[in-house]
Amino acid sequence: MAINIAQAEATIEKLNEGIVKLSAKILEIGPRAEGAVNHWYVPDAIAKPLIWFANKMIEVGCWIRDKIIECLKGAVAPVFMYLDSQDWEGPEIRGKVSGVAGNTTSDALKAPRSWKGDGADAYTGAVAGQTTAATQIETSSDKLATALVYCAVAGVAFYLALAAVLIKAIVVMVAAAVAAGSVVFSWAGLLAGIGEALSDAGIITGLVVALAGVVTAQAGQMAVAKGEANDNSAFPGGKWPVATA
């Protein structure tokens, strides 16, 4: 699995721009409603529901805006997670430890081919611990890389979905601003507008819950890798095994 870093960065930019647009539209709703009802000929039967509608849309719109802003605090995380996964899986970490694991096996050691006796046997036995340790790191690096990639992919998908919701929310707030500025309305229309806004809020909540589920599952894999790093059979005393008898 891989992510498109350019796409991820473009999505973050669109979200930031969208927040500005959404905020501007929310700010229009109140004054438009006040301007529409602030006339002697507008009865309370029309003024009160219109002001209620405006306040409700502002409330929901602000919740959507604030929740997206909160989510944006971690917007760069998927990119860094993906880059870190490449380090764990690539030559920087896994490549090096796999080289150690391969070069310290009994078949790969060159010294015992010309060196025989108790000393050679002790040397071979001591070096074997390094093979075990390197293999353990190799296994753990695979788990960490996989967990990071899953989180990165889920994160990018989350922000793409969030951008789609934000675009829809902007459209809803534009319509709300127009409706708030008119005294010609229907209860069905007002309630439909509120329903659309609440739907967007519900979608955002669902996206957050879904992302949390993925991250929690991968955190379990990371916990397993942490346990492996503390395995005394591979790392005696929590340290790299010393290659001496």
C-alpha positions as CSV (number, residue, x, y, z in Angstrom):
1,M,0.0,0.0,0.0
2,A,1.1,3.5,-0.7
3,I,-0.3,7.1,-0.4
4,N,-0.1,10.0,-2.8
5,I,1.8,12.6,-0.9
6,A,1.0,15.4,-3.3
7,Q,-2.7,14.5,-3.1
8,A,-2.6,14.5,0.7
9,E,-0.9,17.9,0.8
10,A,-3.4,19.3,-1.7
11,T,-6.3,18.0,0.4
12,I,-4.9,19.8,3.5
13,E,-4.7,23.0,1.5
14,K,-8.3,22.6,0.3
15,L,-9.5,22.0,3.9
16,N,-7.8,25.2,5.1
17,E,-9.3,27.2,2.3
18,G,-12.7,25.6,2.9
19,I,-12.6,26.6,6.5
20,V,-12.2,30.2,5.6
21,K,-15.2,30.0,3.1
22,L,-17.4,28.2,5.7
23,S,-16.6,30.7,8.4
24,A,-17.5,33.6,6.0
25,K,-20.8,32.0,5.1
26,I,-21.7,31.3,8.8
27,L,-21.0,35.0,9.5
28,E,-23.6,36.0,6.9
29,I,-26.5,34.1,8.3
30,G,-27.2,36.2,11.5
31,P,-27.1,39.7,9.9
32,R,-29.2,38.5,6.9
33,A,-31.9,37.1,9.3
34,E,-31.8,40.3,11.4
35,G,-32.1,42.4,8.3
36,A,-35.0,40.4,7.0
37,V,-37.2,40.6,10.1
38,N,-36.2,44.1,11.3
39,H,-39.3,45.7,9.7
40,W,-42.6,46.8,11.2
41,Y,-44.6,44.7,8.7
42,V,-42.9,41.4,9.5
43,P,-45.1,39.6,12.2
44,D,-43.6,37.6,15.0
45,A,-45.0,34.4,13.5
46,I,-42.5,34.8,10.7
47,A,-39.7,36.6,12.6
48,K,-39.3,34.2,15.4
49,P,-39.0,31.0,13.4
50,L,-36.6,32.7,11.0
51,I,-34.3,33.9,13.8
52,W,-34.5,30.4,15.4
53,F,-33.5,28.9,12.1
54,A,-30.6,31.3,11.7
55,N,-29.3,30.6,15.2
56,K,-29.6,26.8,14.8
57,M,-27.7,26.9,11.5
58,I,-25.0,29.1,13.0
59,E,-24.7,26.7,16.0
60,V,-24.4,23.6,13.8
61,G,-22.2,25.4,11.3
62,C,-19.8,26.5,14.0
63,W,-19.7,22.9,15.4
64,I,-18.7,21.6,11.9
65,R,-16.1,24.3,11.5
66,D,-14.6,23.8,14.9
67,K,-14.5,20.0,14.6
68,I,-12.8,20.2,11.2
69,I,-10.2,22.7,12.6
70,E,-9.6,20.2,15.5
71,C,-9.1,17.4,13.0
72,L,-6.7,19.5,11.0
73,K,-4.3,19.6,13.9
74,G,-3.1,16.1,12.9
75,A,-3.4,16.6,9.1
76,V,0.3,16.1,8.4
77,A,0.5,12.9,10.5
78,P,-0.4,10.5,7.6
79,V,2.4,11.9,5.5
80,F,5.0,11.5,8.3
81,M,3.6,8.0,9.1
82,Y,4.1,6.9,5.6
83,L,7.6,8.3,5.4
84,D,8.5,6.6,8.7
85,S,7.1,3.3,7.4
86,Q,9.5,3.5,4.4
87,D,12.4,3.9,6.9
88,W,11.4,0.9,8.9
89,E,10.8,-1.2,5.8
90,G,13.7,0.1,3.7
91,P,17.5,0.0,3.8
92,E,17.8,2.4,6.8
93,I,16.5,-0.1,9.3
94,R,15.2,-3.4,7.9
95,G,17.9,-3.6,5.3
96,K,20.6,-3.2,7.8
97,V,19.3,-5.7,10.4
98,S,18.6,-8.2,7.7
99,G,22.2,-7.9,6.6
100,V,23.3,-8.6,10.2
101,A,21.0,-11.5,10.5
102,G,22.3,-13.0,7.3
103,N,26.0,-12.4,7.9
104,T,26.0,-13.9,11.4
105,T,24.4,-17.2,10.7
106,S,26.6,-20.2,11.3
107,D,26.8,-20.9,7.5
108,A,27.8,-17.4,6.7
109,L,30.6,-17.0,9.3
110,K,34.0,-17.3,7.6
111,A,36.3,-17.6,10.7
112,P,35.2,-21.1,11.7
113,R,36.1,-22.4,8.3
114,S,39.8,-22.0,9.1
115,W,39.6,-21.9,12.9
116,K,38.7,-25.1,14.7
117,G,38.4,-26.1,18.4
118,D,36.7,-24.9,21.6
119,G,37.4,-21.3,20.8
120,A,35.8,-21.5,17.4
121,D,32.8,-23.3,18.8
122,A,32.4,-20.7,21.6
123,Y,32.7,-17.9,19.0
124,T,30.0,-19.4,16.8
125,G,27.7,-19.9,19.8
126,A,28.1,-16.3,21.0
127,V,27.5,-14.8,17.6
128,A,24.3,-16.8,17.2
129,G,22.7,-14.4,19.7
130,Q,23.2,-11.5,17.3
131,T,21.4,-13.4,14.6
132,T,18.4,-13.9,16.9
133,A,18.4,-10.2,17.9
134,A,18.7,-9.0,14.3
135,T,16.0,-11.3,13.1
136,Q,13.7,-10.0,15.9
137,I,14.3,-6.4,14.9
138,E,13.6,-7.4,11.3
139,T,10.3,-9.0,12.3
140,S,9.3,-6.0,14.5
141,S,10.2,-3.5,11.7
142,D,7.8,-5.3,9.4
143,K,5.0,-5.0,12.0
144,L,5.7,-1.3,12.6
145,A,6.0,-0.5,8.9
146,T,2.6,-2.2,8.2
147,A,0.9,-0.5,11.1
148,L,2.2,2.9,10.0
149,V,1.1,2.4,6.4
150,Y,-2.4,1.3,7.5
151,C,-2.7,4.4,9.7
152,A,-1.3,6.6,6.9
153,V,-3.7,5.3,4.3
154,A,-6.7,5.5,6.7
155,G,-5.6,9.1,7.6
156,V,-5.5,10.2,3.9
157,A,-8.9,8.7,3.2
158,F,-10.3,10.4,6.3
159,Y,-9.1,13.9,5.2
160,L,-10.4,13.3,1.7
161,A,-13.8,12.4,3.1
162,L,-13.6,15.4,5.4
163,A,-12.9,17.7,2.5
164,A,-16.0,16.3,0.7
165,V,-18.2,17.0,3.8
166,L,-16.8,20.5,4.1
167,I,-17.7,21.3,0.5
168,K,-21.2,20.1,1.2
169,A,-21.4,22.1,4.4
170,I,-20.4,25.3,2.5
171,V,-23.2,24.7,0.1
172,V,-25.7,24.2,2.9
173,M,-24.5,27.4,4.7
174,V,-24.8,29.4,1.4
175,A,-28.4,28.2,1.1
176,A,-29.0,29.0,4.8
177,A,-27.8,32.5,4.3
178,V,-30.1,33.0,1.4
179,A,-33.1,31.5,3.3
180,A,-32.3,33.6,6.4
181,G,-32.5,36.8,4.3
182,S,-36.0,36.0,3.0
183,V,-39.2,36.2,4.9
184,V,-40.8,33.9,2.3
185,F,-40.1,30.4,3.6
186,S,-41.7,27.2,4.7
187,W,-41.2,25.2,7.8
188,A,-40.4,22.2,5.7
189,G,-37.7,24.1,3.9
190,L,-36.1,25.4,7.2
191,L,-36.2,22.0,8.8
192,A,-34.7,20.4,5.6
193,G,-31.8,22.9,5.8
194,I,-31.2,22.1,9.5
195,G,-31.4,18.4,8.6
196,E,-28.7,18.7,6.0
197,A,-26.4,20.5,8.4
198,L,-27.0,17.9,11.1
199,S,-26.3,15.2,8.6
200,D,-22.9,16.7,7.8
201,A,-22.1,16.8,11.5
202,G,-23.1,13.2,11.9
203,I,-20.9,12.2,8.9
204,I,-17.9,13.9,10.5
205,T,-18.6,12.1,13.8
206,G,-18.8,8.8,12.0
207,L,-15.5,9.5,10.1
208,V,-13.7,10.3,13.4
209,V,-15.0,7.1,15.0
210,A,-13.9,5.0,12.0
211,L,-10.5,6.5,11.9
212,A,-10.1,5.9,15.7
213,G,-10.9,2.3,15.2
214,V,-8.2,1.8,12.6
215,V,-5.6,3.6,14.7
216,T,-6.5,1.7,17.8
217,A,-6.2,-1.6,15.9
218,Q,-2.7,-0.7,14.6
219,A,-1.7,0.6,18.1
220,G,-2.1,-3.0,19.2
221,Q,0.5,-4.1,16.6
222,M,2.8,-1.4,17.8
223,A,2.3,-2.7,21.4
224,V,3.3,-6.2,20.2
225,A,6.5,-4.8,18.6
226,K,7.3,-3.0,21.9
227,G,6.9,-6.2,23.7
228,E,9.3,-7.9,21.3
229,A,11.9,-5.2,21.9
230,N,11.8,-6.2,25.6
231,D,12.2,-9.9,24.9
232,N,15.1,-11.2,27.0
233,S,15.6,-14.2,24.8
234,A,16.6,-11.9,21.9
235,F,17.9,-9.0,24.0
236,P,19.4,-10.2,27.2
237,G,19.0,-7.6,29.9
238,G,17.3,-5.4,27.3
239,K,20.6,-4.9,25.4
240,W,22.1,-6.1,22.2
241,P,23.8,-9.5,22.8
242,V,27.5,-9.3,23.3
243,A,29.4,-11.4,20.8
244,T,31.7,-13.0,23.3
245,A,31.6,-16.4,25.0
